[in-house]
Amino acid sequence: MRREKVKNKRLKHVGNKMNNGITLIALVITIIVLLILAGVSIATLTGDNGILTKATESKEQTEIGEEKEAIGIAYNGVKIDNEGKGVSATDLQTELRNNGYNASVTDNGDGTFTVTFESGREYTIDANGSISGPTVSNIVATMKIVGEKVETPPMPSSDFTHIEGTVDTGYVIQDSAGNEFVWVPVDKNQKIQINVTSQENIESLVLTDPYGDEIALPNISNLGTSYHNTEIEPTINGSYKLSVTTGSETKEIELNVNSLYAIRMWELDMLTEEIAIAMGYENLEQFTQNIYGMSEEETKNMISSIYKEGRSSDTENYTSQVNENGGFYIGRYEASYENGNVVSKVSTSTRTLSSTTLTNGMLWNYITQTEALLKANNIYTSTEFTSSLLTGAAWDRTLSWLEETGAVSIEGIIVNSTSWGNYSNDTFSNTTSLINTGSMSQTEKNHIYDLAGNLGEWTTEAFDTVNRMDRGGYYNNYGSGTPAAIRFSGYSPSYSDSDIGFRLALYL
């Protein structure tokens, strides 16, 4: 009996060993199978034909399709807005950004443009609208302007109420006397934001302003493969250029800034092949030789020098008020006369060459800059805000805002304003004379009337220590000869004529 029990114990022990061995083998086999399956799964996910790889490629192709579509829509939109007269890099970039794409556009000088998105992908679009690309540089560089937008404009005083429009389409206010003004937005605390990454070390980084002067960039020693800065303060509206150099490549991008309350060098905006052709010249060289008697480079240097010397500076600029409040108010209409006072209302009559006395509702011309400034300053006595003439910076910002919002193309501002101003050659007024301000819908942009044509308007902008400038063009001239952006210089503050008036501005 004992032996049998012992034997059974041994058999049971051997059975346990066998079971453990089988379990271990099964575990090893299971692990091997799992590893194989994991390898297959990883390959399925990450291989050249893997799910993740295909998903990434599909996402990239979708983004490329969206970027190409965005270029095509913007390009065709600009062509329509410009009535088929050409596309500029500035127009195309503005249209893309209005459509929600932070893209930079460079004019290649051969009728094509390079469009660079934040993704680093670059496309080329030709004069026929054909898009090629993308190509991907080892350098990805972007610049954009950032600032704080005022959503609800401040009221000058309790006497004013909002009557129509939005910040983007023209926010219109009216006082108890019926004077109307439109808010022109200027983002607060504007900065240029720079982001650069590269597969190679960055050897140099150069930023220049619209004058061509270099802007000192902090922390550019030992750059490595990236550079980020959000604190560069733009000083003037115009084209800022960033040049990035690595061991194998140099990349240049531009940022066109229109959003500052500052003088804009509209004359430099004219120096493009598209503008030259639109004005009837064969090329840019012929345009600069005919208009300025110089080469393109000489012309650019001359224009930059004029602005740099301060010949276009203002006698009063109101910069701090504008930056603090995020904008200013511009008179909705050219100034007219009512009970001895200047008003910003629709006029009901005009003063002709034979009219020597002002009557109520009459458009106010034959006024000197000295008198216009005095009348503008005295319309309100409030200590909460200041009424005045527009400064040169205010005039330029208003036009830039019209361009920003797509109300008017840059060509319609600096080349030919006939389509939206009362000129001797316009097609809607049926007159070569003055019209009553606010009387024709064709002259209204973002709720502002008659910025182009009709009366040239006195500003506080100085040509030199003595003379002042008027802006906007004249009823008795062509829209191509005196567009909205034009500066007429050399007029004494004591000068007056039938084609010069003024417009009010409110600075809070």
Buried (B, 14 or more C-beta within 10 A) or exposed (E): EEEEEEEEEEEEEEEEEEEEEEEEEEEEEEEEEEEEEEEEEEEEEEEEEBEEBEEEEEEEEEBBEEBBEBBBBBBEBBBEBBEEBBBBBBBBBBBBBEEEBBBBBBBEEEBBBBBBBBBBBBBBBBEEEEBEBBEEBBBBBBBBBEBEEBEEBBBBBEBBEBEEBBBEEBBBBBBEEEBBBBBBBBBBEBBBBBBBBBEBEBEEBBBBBBBEEEBEBEEBEEBEBEBEBEEBEBBBBBBBBBBBBBEEEEBBBBBBBBBBBBBBBBBBBBBBBBBBBBBEBEEBEEBBBEBBEBEBEEBBBBBBEBBBEEBBBBBBBBBEBBBEBBBBBBBBBBBBBBEEEBBBBBBBBBBEEEBEEBEEBBBBBBBBBBBBBEBBBEBBEEEEBBBBBBBBBBBBBBBBBBBBBBBBBBBBBBBBBBBBBBBBEBEBBEEEBBBBBBBBEBBBBBBBBBBBBBBBBBBBBBBEEEBBBBBBBBBBBBBBBBBBBBBBBEBEBEBBBBBBBBBBBBBB
